[in-house]
Amino acid sequence: METKISDAFTRLVQIMEDLREKCPWDKKQTIHSLRQMTIEETYELADAITEGDWKGIKEELGDLLLHIVFYSKIGNEQKQFQLDEMINGICEKLIARHPHIYGDVKVADDEDVKRNWEKLKLKEGKKSVMGGVPKSLPAMVKAMRLQEKAKQVGFEWENKEQVWEKVEEEIKELKDATNEWQQAGSINDNALHQNVALEFGDVVFSLINYARFLKIDADDALERTNKKFINRFTKMEEQALSSGKNIQTMTLEEMDIIWNSIKKQQLDK
C-alpha cells in the first residue's frame, strides 16, 4: 500500500514537472493566478461533502492535491521552499502538537486535545488565540471558528439553555433597534440603520453559537436549506408552467398553494 501511494504521488509530481515545462497555460501560472481557482476547488469539495458524494469528494481532493503540488513547484522555482520541506514541515508540526501521541502528555478526550493545541500555538509565538483565523474566511465559518477557539481557553457558556437565552436577548435588542430606526422619522438615518445591522449580526452570531451547542455545522445547515429552497422553488416554477401559468404573474396566494403542496409531498416521502 505504501509503495502504491508513493508511486502515485511521484507520478503526480513528475506530471507537474512536465506541464510546467511544456504547457503554455501551466507555464504562465503564478501563486496569484492560482489563488481564485484554489478557492473554487475548495468550495467544490465542500459541495461534494454536503451532498455526501464520495465520487465527487475523491475527484475534488485530487484537484486540491494538484494545486498543492503546483504551489510547491512554483515555490521551488522561486527558491522559497521545496516540496519535501513543506511535507516535513507539516509532519513536524503534527508531532509537536500531539504530545499525547509522541510525548508523555495525558489527555482525557478530544476537548483536551483541542485545548492543548491552542496552548501549544501560543507557545510557538502566536500572540492571540484568535490569531489563527484567516481574515478571508466566509463570515459564518469565521464565527464558528472564533467561538470554538474562545471555548478552548474557557470563554464558553455552560449549557445550551444559557445560549438560547442570549439568542432571545439579542433578538429583543434587534427589535428595539429596528423600532428606534423606524420611529426616528427618517428611514434613511444611517447611524440608526447601522445599529440595526450590528444587532442583526449579534443575533446571527448567537444562533451560530447555539448551533455549535447542538453539534450542528451552521454553515452546512444553511447550505442544506439553500438547496432545499432552490429545489422547491424550481418545482413550483415547473408546476406553474405545466398548468399554463406564468409564475411572474401569479399572486403570492397562488404560489403558496403550490409551494405547500410540494412541501407536503416531500415531507410525506
Backbone bond lengths (Angstrom), bond angles and torsions (degrees), N, CA, C in turn:
res aa  C-N    CA-C-N  psi(-1)  N-CA   C-N-CA  omega(-1)  CA-C   N-CA-C  phi
1 M - - - 1.464 - - 1.530 111.38 -
2 E 1.361 116.97 -46.30 1.470 120.33 -179.50 1.520 110.98 -62.09
3 T 1.344 116.47 -37.91 1.473 120.29 178.75 1.516 110.57 -64.88
4 K 1.338 117.45 -40.77 1.458 121.00 179.36 1.519 110.91 -62.91
5 I 1.345 116.88 -43.92 1.464 120.77 179.38 1.524 110.45 -63.84
6 S 1.335 116.22 -44.97 1.462 121.01 179.80 1.518 110.90 -61.15
7 D 1.340 116.75 -43.64 1.459 120.98 -179.27 1.530 110.90 -64.98
8 A 1.332 116.03 -41.84 1.464 120.00 -178.88 1.528 110.73 -64.76
9 F 1.353 116.33 -41.91 1.459 119.92 -178.81 1.528 110.33 -67.64
10 T 1.333 116.40 -42.08 1.466 120.68 177.97 1.521 110.88 -61.42
11 R 1.335 116.35 -37.96 1.466 120.71 178.12 1.528 110.77 -62.47
12 L 1.344 116.61 -43.35 1.461 120.36 179.21 1.527 110.82 -63.36
13 V 1.322 116.86 -43.46 1.467 120.93 179.33 1.531 110.23 -60.62
14 Q 1.321 117.69 -41.45 1.455 121.45 -179.82 1.522 111.39 -66.91
15 I 1.339 116.49 -39.64 1.469 119.77 177.21 1.522 109.92 -62.24
16 M 1.343 116.41 -40.11 1.460 120.03 178.34 1.520 110.72 -62.83
17 E 1.321 116.81 -39.57 1.468 121.41 176.34 1.526 109.90 -59.25
18 D 1.338 116.23 -45.31 1.467 120.79 -178.96 1.524 111.22 -64.11
19 L 1.319 116.46 -45.50 1.463 120.80 -177.54 1.516 111.33 -64.37
20 R 1.325 115.52 -41.38 1.463 119.83 -178.86 1.533 111.14 -65.37
21 E 1.305 116.16 -29.23 1.464 120.66 -178.28 1.531 112.84 -87.63
22 K 1.336 116.91 -34.24 1.465 119.50 -168.28 1.525 115.55 -114.68
23 C 1.323 118.75 -22.72 1.466 120.56 -175.83 1.529 110.55 -93.31
24 P 1.340 118.66 123.26 1.467 121.51 -178.47 1.532 112.97 -57.30
25 W 1.342 117.00 -39.79 1.472 119.56 -178.82 1.515 110.64 -68.57
26 D 1.330 117.04 -48.31 1.462 120.50 -178.07 1.524 111.54 -65.07
27 K 1.321 117.24 -33.18 1.464 121.41 -178.13 1.528 111.71 -65.32
28 K 1.325 117.22 -32.51 1.463 119.85 -173.76 1.534 113.71 -89.06
29 Q 1.342 117.73 -6.46 1.461 119.81 -176.78 1.527 111.84 -71.51
30 T 1.332 114.64 147.22 1.468 122.53 176.02 1.532 108.33 -126.43
31 I 1.323 116.67 172.80 1.463 118.84 177.16 1.531 110.43 -61.32
32 H 1.325 116.84 -29.29 1.459 120.92 -178.55 1.529 111.24 -76.82
33 S 1.324 117.52 -39.42 1.467 119.64 179.17 1.530 111.61 -71.33
34 L 1.322 116.89 -25.72 1.469 120.92 179.40 1.529 112.39 -81.20
35 R 1.332 116.17 -22.39 1.468 120.31 -171.20 1.520 113.13 -53.28
36 Q 1.340 118.16 -53.08 1.463 120.48 -176.82 1.522 111.24 -65.00
37 M 1.318 116.79 -36.84 1.463 119.80 178.65 1.526 111.06 -65.03
38 T 1.329 116.14 -36.69 1.465 119.92 177.94 1.524 110.63 -65.05
39 I 1.329 115.97 -41.09 1.468 120.02 177.14 1.524 110.39 -60.99
40 E 1.341 116.53 -43.79 1.469 120.80 179.53 1.524 111.02 -62.18
41 E 1.330 116.13 -42.52 1.469 119.89 179.58 1.530 110.70 -63.21
42 T 1.330 116.16 -37.34 1.460 120.03 179.10 1.523 111.14 -64.77
43 Y 1.330 115.89 -40.73 1.463 119.37 177.68 1.525 111.73 -68.75
44 E 1.327 117.08 -34.61 1.459 119.67 176.50 1.526 110.40 -64.52
45 L 1.339 116.94 -37.42 1.459 120.55 175.23 1.525 109.72 -64.94
46 A 1.334 116.69 -41.86 1.465 120.66 179.39 1.529 110.67 -61.17
47 D 1.345 117.05 -40.65 1.460 120.77 177.41 1.524 111.02 -61.53
48 A 1.324 116.60 -44.49 1.466 120.93 -179.55 1.528 110.95 -62.89
49 I 1.339 116.34 -38.00 1.460 120.66 178.67 1.527 110.40 -66.17
50 T 1.334 116.36 -44.50 1.463 120.88 178.83 1.527 111.09 -58.82
51 E 1.344 115.87 -39.26 1.461 120.81 -178.93 1.527 112.56 -80.48
52 G 1.327 117.32 -9.34 1.459 119.99 -175.55 1.519 111.33 66.11
53 D 1.329 115.69 30.53 1.466 122.45 -175.88 1.535 109.40 -90.91
54 W 1.338 117.08 92.27 1.458 120.56 -175.24 1.524 112.41 -65.51
55 K 1.317 117.44 -34.77 1.467 120.05 176.63 1.534 109.66 -63.03
56 G 1.328 115.42 -42.97 1.459 120.08 177.91 1.512 112.12 -67.05
57 I 1.329 116.93 -39.47 1.467 121.06 178.25 1.519 110.35 -59.62
58 K 1.331 116.13 -45.66 1.468 120.12 179.38 1.528 110.81 -60.36
59 E 1.322 116.34 -43.81 1.468 120.34 -178.57 1.525 111.28 -66.21
60 E 1.339 116.80 -45.23 1.467 120.17 -177.58 1.524 111.87 -68.55
61 L 1.333 117.22 -34.27 1.465 119.96 175.21 1.523 110.35 -63.36
62 G 1.332 116.08 -37.79 1.459 119.59 176.50 1.519 111.53 -62.46
63 D 1.332 116.06 -41.47 1.469 120.17 178.73 1.529 110.62 -63.04
64 L 1.339 116.41 -41.82 1.462 119.41 179.01 1.525 111.73 -67.12
65 L 1.333 116.21 -37.46 1.462 119.22 177.68 1.520 110.35 -63.28
66 L 1.316 116.69 -38.67 1.462 120.59 175.78 1.520 110.51 -58.91
67 H 1.335 116.71 -43.40 1.462 120.22 179.91 1.525 110.93 -63.40
68 I 1.327 117.20 -39.42 1.465 120.60 178.58 1.525 110.43 -61.40
69 V 1.323 115.94 -45.17 1.465 120.25 178.60 1.528 110.39 -65.36
70 F 1.336 116.24 -37.84 1.468 121.62 -179.90 1.532 110.24 -62.65
71 Y 1.329 117.23 -49.81 1.467 120.89 178.89 1.528 110.74 -60.31
72 S 1.326 115.93 -39.24 1.465 119.75 -179.31 1.519 111.08 -66.78
73 K 1.319 116.80 -36.88 1.471 120.87 177.02 1.531 110.33 -62.89
74 I 1.333 115.71 -44.80 1.469 119.51 179.02 1.525 109.98 -65.95
75 G 1.338 117.04 -39.88 1.459 120.68 177.77 1.514 111.59 -59.77
76 N 1.319 116.77 -38.60 1.466 121.58 177.27 1.524 110.84 -66.45
77 E 1.335 116.11 -43.69 1.472 120.49 178.90 1.525 111.50 -61.43
78 Q 1.330 115.42 -36.45 1.465 120.41 -179.24 1.533 112.34 -84.81
79 K 1.360 115.10 5.05 1.464 121.39 -179.82 1.535 111.86 57.39
80 Q 1.336 115.72 38.22 1.458 122.24 178.53 1.525 111.38 -98.34
81 F 1.326 117.15 -44.86 1.458 121.66 177.51 1.528 108.89 -166.33
82 Q 1.317 115.15 161.21 1.452 120.99 176.19 1.521 109.92 -109.18
83 L 1.324 115.61 160.21 1.457 121.27 -176.20 1.524 112.34 -56.04
84 D 1.329 116.89 -44.35 1.461 119.34 -178.47 1.527 111.43 -66.22
85 E 1.341 118.01 -31.23 1.464 121.46 177.27 1.529 110.27 -65.78
86 M 1.331 115.39 -41.36 1.466 120.10 179.19 1.530 110.18 -63.66
87 I 1.334 116.57 -45.59 1.462 120.72 -178.66 1.526 110.95 -65.64
88 N 1.324 116.82 -45.36 1.466 119.76 178.77 1.527 111.72 -65.59
89 G 1.328 115.35 -30.32 1.465 119.53 178.21 1.519 111.64 -62.41
90 I 1.341 117.17 -45.51 1.461 119.22 179.98 1.525 110.36 -71.36
91 C 1.332 117.17 -31.42 1.467 119.90 176.21 1.525 110.76 -62.42
92 E 1.332 116.41 -46.61 1.466 120.56 -179.53 1.533 111.26 -64.49
93 K 1.349 115.60 -38.06 1.461 119.53 178.98 1.525 110.70 -64.18
94 L 1.319 116.66 -43.72 1.463 120.46 -179.59 1.525 111.59 -63.70
95 I 1.321 116.08 -40.72 1.465 119.91 178.83 1.526 110.55 -64.57
96 A 1.352 115.52 -44.04 1.472 120.23 -178.38 1.527 111.95 -65.61
97 R 1.340 116.55 -33.99 1.461 119.83 -175.91 1.534 113.44 -92.94
98 H 1.314 116.46 4.78 1.466 120.17 175.40 1.532 110.20 -124.71
99 P 1.327 116.50 59.89 1.473 119.65 -178.68 1.531 112.34 -65.19
100 H 1.331 117.70 -16.98 1.461 120.88 176.49 1.527 111.35 -75.77
101 I 1.338 116.64 -13.73 1.468 121.99 175.78 1.524 110.68 -104.23
102 Y 1.337 115.68 -44.78 1.466 120.85 -174.66 1.529 112.70 -106.85
103 G 1.321 117.03 10.88 1.460 120.98 178.06 1.518 110.10 -143.67
104 D 1.329 115.63 -153.64 1.458 119.03 -176.36 1.528 113.57 -113.83
105 V 1.342 116.80 17.15 1.460 121.08 178.77 1.531 109.59 -75.65
106 K 1.332 117.04 139.52 1.456 122.51 179.44 1.534 109.57 -104.94
107 V 1.326 116.29 136.82 1.465 120.88 176.61 1.518 109.20 -129.41
108 A 1.349 115.29 149.59 1.461 120.08 -179.25 1.518 112.04 -90.91
109 D 1.343 116.34 -35.61 1.460 120.14 -176.40 1.529 110.28 -160.28
110 D 1.341 115.44 -173.60 1.462 120.30 -177.71 1.522 112.19 -65.29
111 E 1.343 117.88 -28.11 1.460 119.91 178.84 1.524 110.45 -67.15
112 D 1.323 117.21 -37.42 1.466 121.00 174.74 1.520 110.60 -61.00
113 V 1.333 115.49 -40.59 1.465 120.35 -179.96 1.526 110.24 -60.98
114 K 1.338 116.56 -45.91 1.462 119.98 -178.77 1.524 112.03 -66.59
115 R 1.343 116.65 -37.38 1.470 119.08 177.48 1.527 111.13 -64.88
116 N 1.320 116.33 -43.26 1.466 120.23 177.97 1.525 110.99 -62.02
117 W 1.326 115.79 -39.28 1.472 121.57 -179.96 1.530 109.95 -56.89
118 E 1.341 116.34 -48.00 1.467 119.93 -178.88 1.527 111.48 -66.16
119 K 1.329 116.97 -38.94 1.463 120.26 178.48 1.524 110.90 -63.11
120 L 1.334 116.34 -41.97 1.463 120.70 -179.66 1.524 111.03 -65.70
121 K 1.333 117.12 -37.22 1.467 120.38 178.55 1.525 110.70 -63.13
122 L 1.349 116.51 -38.73 1.460 119.57 177.57 1.523 111.07 -66.22
123 K 1.329 116.66 -38.82 1.464 120.62 177.44 1.522 111.48 -64.44
124 E 1.343 116.15 -29.26 1.468 120.39 -179.68 1.526 112.36 -76.25
125 G 1.328 116.79 -6.01 1.460 119.38 177.04 1.511 115.70 120.96
126 K 1.330 117.62 -4.41 1.459 119.61 176.60 1.522 108.60 -63.94
127 K 1.330 116.63 133.74 1.458 120.60 -176.07 1.521 112.95 -84.65
128 S 1.330 117.05 -22.48 1.451 120.88 -178.14 1.521 110.50 -143.28
129 V 1.315 115.42 148.58 1.464 120.36 174.87 1.519 109.95 -59.59
130 M 1.331 116.90 -29.95 1.463 121.82 -179.15 1.531 112.58 -81.09
131 G 1.305 116.54 -6.08 1.459 120.22 -172.19 1.511 115.81 -64.88
132 G 1.328 118.19 -22.20 1.461 119.57 -175.82 1.509 114.94 -89.64
133 V 1.334 118.46 5.24 1.460 121.42 -178.41 1.532 109.28 -90.57
134 P 1.325 118.44 116.66 1.475 120.94 -178.19 1.524 112.38 -59.67
135 K 1.315 116.84 138.15 1.456 121.59 -179.43 1.521 111.97 -64.79
136 S 1.336 116.89 -31.41 1.457 120.67 -174.33 1.522 113.90 -88.50
137 L 1.337 117.88 5.17 1.464 120.02 176.94 1.531 109.58 -61.58
138 P 1.342 118.03 143.26 1.468 119.60 171.73 1.514 109.99 -54.83
139 A 1.333 116.85 145.04 1.463 122.00 -170.85 1.527 113.37 -55.70
140 M 1.346 117.32 -40.98 1.456 118.65 -177.66 1.522 111.31 -68.37
141 V 1.312 116.77 -43.88 1.464 120.83 178.39 1.524 109.69 -63.95
142 K 1.326 116.46 -39.24 1.467 120.40 178.90 1.527 110.54 -62.61
143 A 1.334 117.41 -41.89 1.462 120.61 178.89 1.524 110.74 -60.68
144 M 1.328 116.40 -42.36 1.458 120.70 178.58 1.524 111.27 -60.90
145 R 1.327 116.86 -43.87 1.459 121.20 -178.97 1.527 111.54 -67.94
146 L 1.343 117.13 -40.37 1.460 120.81 178.97 1.521 110.85 -61.80
147 Q 1.323 116.28 -43.90 1.460 120.58 -179.78 1.524 111.30 -65.70
148 E 1.315 116.05 -40.14 1.464 120.49 -179.76 1.528 110.66 -65.76
149 K 1.328 116.08 -39.99 1.459 119.83 179.85 1.532 111.08 -68.39
150 A 1.339 116.81 -40.59 1.466 120.27 178.26 1.524 110.33 -61.31
151 K 1.322 115.44 -36.39 1.472 120.48 179.54 1.525 111.80 -59.50
152 Q 1.333 116.54 -35.84 1.466 120.52 -173.94 1.530 113.11 -67.54
153 V 1.333 116.96 -16.39 1.467 119.48 176.80 1.528 111.05 -110.36
154 G 1.349 116.95 15.78 1.449 121.13 174.67 1.512 116.16 90.79
155 F 1.358 117.70 0.73 1.463 120.67 178.33 1.528 107.79 -85.27
156 E 1.354 115.38 83.28 1.455 120.66 -168.57 1.524 110.61 -154.43
157 W 1.332 116.16 146.30 1.453 121.07 173.40 1.528 109.13 -70.59
158 E 1.333 115.91 157.46 1.462 120.14 -178.52 1.522 112.42 -80.81
159 N 1.339 117.11 -33.70 1.460 119.72 -177.89 1.526 110.71 -152.99
160 K 1.315 115.81 168.63 1.466 121.56 -175.94 1.526 112.19 -68.59
161 E 1.347 117.75 -26.68 1.459 120.51 178.08 1.531 110.94 -62.90
162 Q 1.330 116.16 -40.05 1.467 120.05 176.82 1.525 111.10 -64.30
163 V 1.321 115.52 -38.80 1.473 120.11 179.99 1.521 109.54 -65.25
164 W 1.347 116.69 -42.34 1.464 119.26 -179.46 1.534 110.90 -65.17
165 E 1.322 117.75 -36.43 1.470 120.89 174.89 1.525 109.99 -59.21
166 K 1.334 116.04 -38.97 1.466 120.34 177.59 1.519 110.98 -66.04
167 V 1.338 116.84 -38.53 1.469 120.67 177.01 1.524 109.32 -60.06
168 E 1.315 116.86 -48.02 1.469 121.17 -179.35 1.530 111.19 -63.01
169 E 1.332 116.10 -38.69 1.470 120.42 177.46 1.527 110.26 -62.01
170 E 1.338 116.62 -44.39 1.465 120.54 -178.99 1.531 111.24 -68.22
171 I 1.344 117.76 -35.44 1.462 120.81 177.39 1.528 110.12 -63.76
172 K 1.329 116.43 -41.91 1.473 120.02 177.58 1.524 110.64 -62.09
173 E 1.338 117.14 -42.53 1.465 120.10 179.04 1.523 111.14 -64.45
174 L 1.332 116.59 -34.78 1.464 120.36 177.06 1.531 110.10 -66.45
175 K 1.325 116.79 -43.63 1.461 120.47 178.76 1.518 110.64 -62.60
176 D 1.328 117.23 -43.20 1.467 121.11 179.49 1.524 111.04 -62.63
177 A 1.338 116.18 -43.07 1.468 120.39 -179.95 1.525 110.58 -65.61
178 T 1.334 116.32 -38.30 1.467 120.68 179.51 1.524 110.45 -66.38
179 N 1.330 116.42 -43.04 1.472 120.20 179.03 1.522 110.73 -63.36
180 E 1.325 117.06 -41.56 1.470 121.07 179.33 1.514 110.70 -62.46
181 W 1.318 115.53 -41.71 1.470 120.86 179.43 1.528 111.07 -63.78
182 Q 1.343 115.69 -43.02 1.466 119.75 -177.08 1.526 112.06 -73.61
183 Q 1.327 116.44 -30.25 1.465 120.21 -177.67 1.523 112.83 -87.06
184 A 1.324 116.80 -5.77 1.462 120.47 -176.51 1.520 112.39 -67.80
185 G 1.331 116.57 -16.63 1.462 119.21 179.48 1.507 112.29 93.55
186 S 1.333 116.64 -19.90 1.463 119.87 177.62 1.519 107.99 -125.78
187 I 1.328 115.36 103.22 1.457 120.97 -176.97 1.529 111.82 -63.94
188 N 1.333 115.08 -14.93 1.465 120.22 -178.28 1.521 112.59 -98.21
189 D 1.347 117.47 12.32 1.460 120.91 178.89 1.528 109.15 -62.67
190 N 1.318 115.34 107.21 1.462 120.00 -171.80 1.527 112.72 -66.12
191 A 1.346 117.68 -40.84 1.463 121.08 -177.76 1.523 110.78 -62.63
192 L 1.335 116.22 -45.00 1.459 119.84 -179.91 1.529 110.99 -68.67
193 H 1.317 115.34 -36.30 1.472 118.55 179.31 1.520 110.62 -68.15
194 Q 1.310 116.90 -37.25 1.465 120.29 176.59 1.524 110.94 -63.35
195 N 1.323 116.40 -35.28 1.460 120.55 177.97 1.534 110.47 -65.89
196 V 1.345 115.98 -38.71 1.467 120.12 175.91 1.522 109.98 -60.14
197 A 1.337 115.86 -43.88 1.472 120.73 -179.75 1.526 110.92 -62.27
198 L 1.337 116.42 -41.44 1.466 120.33 179.40 1.526 111.23 -65.09
199 E 1.327 116.05 -41.94 1.466 119.64 179.00 1.531 110.94 -66.63
200 F 1.316 116.25 -36.53 1.466 119.90 176.19 1.529 109.80 -62.26
201 G 1.324 115.88 -42.64 1.462 120.24 177.55 1.516 111.86 -60.19
202 D 1.335 116.48 -38.26 1.463 120.59 178.45 1.525 111.01 -63.84
203 V 1.343 116.44 -38.69 1.469 120.42 178.22 1.527 110.53 -62.82
204 V 1.325 115.49 -47.38 1.466 119.86 -179.50 1.524 110.70 -62.10
205 F 1.338 116.78 -44.02 1.462 121.36 179.97 1.530 110.49 -59.88
206 S 1.342 115.89 -41.13 1.459 120.02 -179.87 1.530 111.51 -68.54
207 L 1.330 116.58 -37.84 1.464 120.29 178.09 1.527 111.20 -66.23
208 I 1.323 116.14 -37.35 1.467 120.35 176.48 1.523 109.68 -63.54
209 N 1.328 115.74 -40.35 1.465 120.44 177.55 1.528 110.46 -62.84
210 Y 1.336 116.19 -41.01 1.471 120.44 178.77 1.528 110.14 -63.74
211 A 1.325 116.16 -41.31 1.466 120.25 177.64 1.526 110.28 -58.83
212 R 1.317 116.30 -39.07 1.472 120.33 -179.76 1.520 110.55 -63.27
213 F 1.340 116.55 -38.47 1.468 119.86 178.33 1.527 111.42 -69.63
214 L 1.333 116.46 -24.98 1.462 120.72 176.25 1.532 111.05 -87.13
215 K 1.347 115.63 2.91 1.464 122.53 -178.15 1.532 111.14 59.92
216 I 1.341 114.03 41.89 1.463 122.07 177.59 1.521 108.81 -113.73
217 D 1.319 116.49 135.20 1.459 121.51 172.39 1.527 106.96 -78.58
218 A 1.330 117.07 105.93 1.466 121.23 -174.01 1.526 111.92 -60.35
219 D 1.315 116.83 -40.25 1.461 120.56 -179.53 1.519 110.88 -65.47
220 D 1.320 116.62 -43.95 1.463 121.26 178.77 1.526 110.53 -65.48
221 A 1.338 116.93 -40.19 1.463 120.65 179.78 1.527 110.81 -63.14
222 L 1.340 117.23 -42.71 1.460 120.68 179.12 1.523 110.68 -66.12
223 E 1.332 116.89 -39.00 1.462 119.67 179.11 1.530 110.87 -65.03
224 R 1.323 117.28 -37.30 1.465 120.25 176.32 1.526 110.57 -63.23
225 T 1.337 116.31 -39.14 1.461 120.23 177.00 1.524 110.67 -66.43
226 N 1.343 116.97 -39.95 1.470 120.71 175.82 1.528 110.79 -56.81
227 K 1.332 115.87 -47.42 1.464 120.98 -178.71 1.526 110.79 -65.26
228 K 1.326 116.71 -39.17 1.464 120.84 178.05 1.524 110.55 -63.79
229 F 1.338 116.74 -41.75 1.464 121.05 179.12 1.528 110.96 -63.72
230 I 1.326 116.09 -45.51 1.469 120.42 179.25 1.523 110.31 -59.87
231 N 1.339 116.09 -44.76 1.459 121.07 -179.30 1.526 111.28 -60.45
232 R 1.333 116.81 -47.71 1.467 120.26 -178.28 1.515 111.97 -69.08
233 F 1.331 116.70 -37.10 1.461 119.65 -178.58 1.524 110.89 -67.87
234 T 1.339 116.38 -43.47 1.468 118.91 179.71 1.527 111.04 -66.23
235 K 1.340 117.23 -35.17 1.471 119.92 176.19 1.525 110.30 -66.61
236 M 1.323 116.44 -36.91 1.461 120.50 176.92 1.534 110.24 -62.90
237 E 1.330 116.29 -42.65 1.464 120.35 177.02 1.521 111.04 -60.62
238 E 1.336 115.87 -43.25 1.464 120.86 -178.91 1.528 111.47 -64.44
239 Q 1.334 116.37 -43.00 1.461 119.79 -179.46 1.519 111.56 -67.21
240 A 1.339 115.72 -38.55 1.464 119.56 178.03 1.530 110.04 -62.78
241 L 1.333 115.36 -43.82 1.461 120.62 -179.29 1.527 111.48 -64.39
242 S 1.335 115.91 -40.94 1.470 119.86 -178.12 1.526 111.88 -67.98
243 S 1.339 116.59 -22.31 1.468 119.99 177.70 1.525 111.92 -95.93
244 G 1.345 116.06 11.21 1.454 121.12 175.91 1.511 114.93 79.42
245 K 1.340 117.24 20.22 1.463 120.57 -179.54 1.524 110.73 -112.09
246 N 1.318 115.14 154.15 1.458 122.08 176.07 1.523 107.35 -105.41
247 I 1.327 116.92 120.04 1.461 120.43 -175.06 1.524 112.56 -59.00
248 Q 1.343 116.38 -26.20 1.461 119.64 -178.68 1.525 112.50 -71.44
249 T 1.339 116.50 -19.13 1.473 119.32 -179.34 1.529 111.74 -108.21
250 M 1.333 117.79 1.41 1.456 121.33 179.85 1.525 111.02 -79.96
251 T 1.317 115.64 152.92 1.460 119.72 175.73 1.532 108.99 -80.73
252 L 1.336 115.59 163.74 1.459 119.86 177.95 1.527 110.40 -61.90
253 E 1.326 116.61 -37.51 1.458 120.28 179.47 1.528 111.37 -62.25
254 E 1.333 116.66 -41.15 1.468 121.11 179.32 1.531 110.44 -65.68
255 M 1.320 116.23 -41.29 1.459 119.59 179.04 1.528 111.01 -67.18
256 D 1.340 116.37 -37.51 1.471 120.60 179.88 1.529 111.58 -61.82
257 I 1.332 116.79 -37.79 1.460 120.76 179.38 1.519 110.53 -60.73
258 I 1.345 116.05 -47.08 1.472 120.30 179.42 1.526 110.27 -66.52
259 W 1.327 116.09 -43.61 1.478 121.49 -179.18 1.529 110.96 -57.62
260 N 1.318 115.90 -48.77 1.464 120.26 -178.19 1.523 111.66 -65.93
261 S 1.326 115.83 -32.59 1.463 119.90 177.00 1.527 110.73 -66.14
262 I 1.330 116.09 -44.26 1.478 121.20 178.71 1.522 109.77 -64.43
263 K 1.325 116.90 -42.98 1.460 121.65 -179.98 1.523 110.81 -60.58
264 K 1.345 116.14 -43.55 1.465 119.91 -179.51 1.534 111.03 -65.33
265 Q 1.338 116.24 -40.05 1.466 120.72 179.10 1.539 110.46 -60.70
266 Q 1.335 115.94 -42.44 1.463 120.36 -178.12 1.526 111.59 -70.80
267 L 1.347 116.82 -36.10 1.466 120.30 -179.75 1.526 111.27 -73.31
268 D 1.340 116.53 -28.46 1.456 120.68 -179.04 1.516 113.03 -76.59
269 K 1.353 117.38 -15.51 1.471 120.99 -176.91 1.547 110.48 -70.90
